[in-house]
Amino acid sequence: MSSLDLSTQLAPGNSRGLPLANPVMTASGTFGYGTEYAEVFDIQKLGAIVCKGTTLQARTGNPQPRLVETTGGVLNSIGMENIGIDALVKEKAPVWANWRVPVIVNILGQSVEEYAELAGLLDGVAGVSGIEVNISCPNVKTGGIEFGASLESAAAATAAARGNTSLPLIVKLSPNVTEITEIATAVVAAGADALSLINTIKGMAIDTGSRKPVLGNVSGGLSGPAIKPVALHMVYRVARSVDVPVIGCGGIASANDALEFIMAGASAVQVGTAIFADPRAPLDILEGIGRFMEKEGVSRLSELIGAAT
Ligand SMILES: Cc1cc2nc3c(=O)[nH]c(=O)nc-3n(C[C@H](O)[C@H](O)[C@H](O)COP(=O)(O)O)c2cc1C
């Protein structure tokens, strides 16, 4: 794999840039802070790690049960349980600062001002290579959901974060909208360096025995293989609507899945739910991409980005 160039640049328009050695990232909320997996495999081999969604204050999240398996996927209503931005900056960032793999912090504000404050608190912090603005979490009753759902609020959250940091800014889009390309265009105009998509799709499950919703929060976000075709189509369309890099996410469980997203136009991919079944999944996917390139005689990843026309 040594002769292959798997590198990818996620923020060509940003003065700091966000160069990745390879396109395989972890998806927010499915890989903790990375530290938990450092013992399981060599996480430094990954393209980038995106940490858990982070809010200004520490949060305990939604009532149990918060995770239920469905056909081909998982419904979750974690509700943004996290340690809060201060603990992240004090305890996690110094560890990341010694890593080769870039770490991107996923942020969630409850108001436009909070997005600005969170971005400002991360600016200049050693160990933080970029910010992913979560405007799309469907599990939180206040905050996040409104931002991803309208052009104005999505753009306002983006502009607020942009105004307070020079770090590369990725905006993560919600699939729970009427026209995702319009939101994509609006957040790029508001200053996003890159887009990631998709977040989970709203859904629910009912326990027919008790005649009650299974999740403590009634509804949750669907992830896993069940959402892959939807995510792929959205990535394909968004990549053709904007001129910034797009990161594909949604049901990626194999190298072939990842390659589909790359050929749809993604400059990188995020692996989420597949990690629950196999924490090494991102590494296996990376190795599989390398094998595909060798087999196909492709030396640079960039030759595959958007290849499916
Ligand atoms: C348990 C769980 C927690 C998640 N937490 C976050 C989060 O904190 N912030 C965020 O932007 N997305 C979060 N997501 C969404 C994932 O990052 C990803 O967008 C989604 O699960 C689709 O990818 P997948 O099918 O590969 O899991 C979470 C997903 C799951 C399953």
The ligand as an SDF file (V2000), in Angstrom:
LIG
                    3D

 31 33  0  0  0  0  0  0  0  0999 V2000
  -24.9330    6.2150   19.2960 C   0  0  0  0  0  0  0  0  0  0  0  0
  -24.7520    7.3350   18.3110 C   0  0  0  0  0  0  0  0  0  0  0  0
  -24.3550    8.5870   18.7700 C   0  0  0  0  0  0  0  0  0  0  0  0
  -24.1810    9.6460   17.8620 C   0  0  0  0  0  0  0  0  0  0  0  0
  -23.7750   10.8640   18.3320 N   0  0  0  0  0  0  0  0  0  0  0  0
  -23.5640   11.8730   17.4400 C   0  0  0  0  0  0  0  0  0  0  0  0
  -23.0770   13.1310   17.8950 C   0  0  0  0  0  0  0  0  0  0  0  0
  -22.7910   13.3220   19.0760 O   0  0  0  0  0  0  0  0  0  0  0  0
  -22.9070   14.1350   16.9750 N   0  0  0  0  0  0  0  0  0  0  0  0
  -23.1760   13.9430   15.6300 C   0  0  0  0  0  0  0  0  0  0  0  0
  -23.0130   14.8650   14.8300 O   0  0  0  0  0  0  0  0  0  0  0  0
  -23.6140   12.7400   15.1820 N   0  0  0  0  0  0  0  0  0  0  0  0
  -23.8130   11.7160   16.0470 C   0  0  0  0  0  0  0  0  0  0  0  0
  -24.2390   10.5000   15.5830 N   0  0  0  0  0  0  0  0  0  0  0  0
  -24.4560   10.3020   14.1320 C   0  0  0  0  0  0  0  0  0  0  0  0
  -23.2640    9.6190   13.4720 C   0  0  0  0  0  0  0  0  0  0  0  0
  -22.0830   10.4090   13.6090 O   0  0  0  0  0  0  0  0  0  0  0  0
  -23.5450    9.3590   11.9760 C   0  0  0  0  0  0  0  0  0  0  0  0
  -23.7970   10.5850   11.3170 O   0  0  0  0  0  0  0  0  0  0  0  0
  -24.7430    8.4550   11.7710 C   0  0  0  0  0  0  0  0  0  0  0  0
  -24.7980    7.4510   12.7590 O   0  0  0  0  0  0  0  0  0  0  0  0
  -24.7480    7.7930   10.3910 C   0  0  0  0  0  0  0  0  0  0  0  0
  -23.5890    7.0110   10.1790 O   0  0  0  0  0  0  0  0  0  0  0  0
  -23.5260    5.4180   10.4750 P   0  0  0  0  0  0  0  0  0  0  0  0
  -24.7040    4.8000    9.7790 O   0  0  0  0  0  0  0  0  0  0  0  0
  -22.2040    4.9750    9.9240 O   0  0  0  0  0  0  0  0  0  0  0  0
  -23.6060    5.2430   11.9550 O   0  0  0  0  0  0  0  0  0  0  0  0
  -24.4190    9.4280   16.4780 C   0  0  0  0  0  0  0  0  0  0  0  0
  -24.8040    8.1510   16.0270 C   0  0  0  0  0  0  0  0  0  0  0  0
  -24.9700    7.1050   16.9230 C   0  0  0  0  0  0  0  0  0  0  0  0
  -25.3790    5.7480   16.3950 C   0  0  0  0  0  0  0  0  0  0  0  0
  1  2  1  0
  2  3  1  0
  2 30  2  0
  3  4  2  0
  4  5  1  0
  4 28  1  0
  5  6  2  0
  6  7  1  0
  6 13  1  0
  7  8  2  0
  7  9  1  0
  9 10  1  0
 10 11  2  0
 10 12  1  0
 12 13  2  0
 13 14  1  0
 14 15  1  0
 14 28  1  0
 15 16  1  0
 16 17  1  0
 16 18  1  0
 18 19  1  0
 18 20  1  0
 20 21  1  0
 20 22  1  0
 22 23  1  0
 23 24  1  0
 24 25  2  0
 24 26  1  0
 24 27  1  0
 28 29  2  0
 29 30  1  0
 30 31  1  0
M  END
$$$$
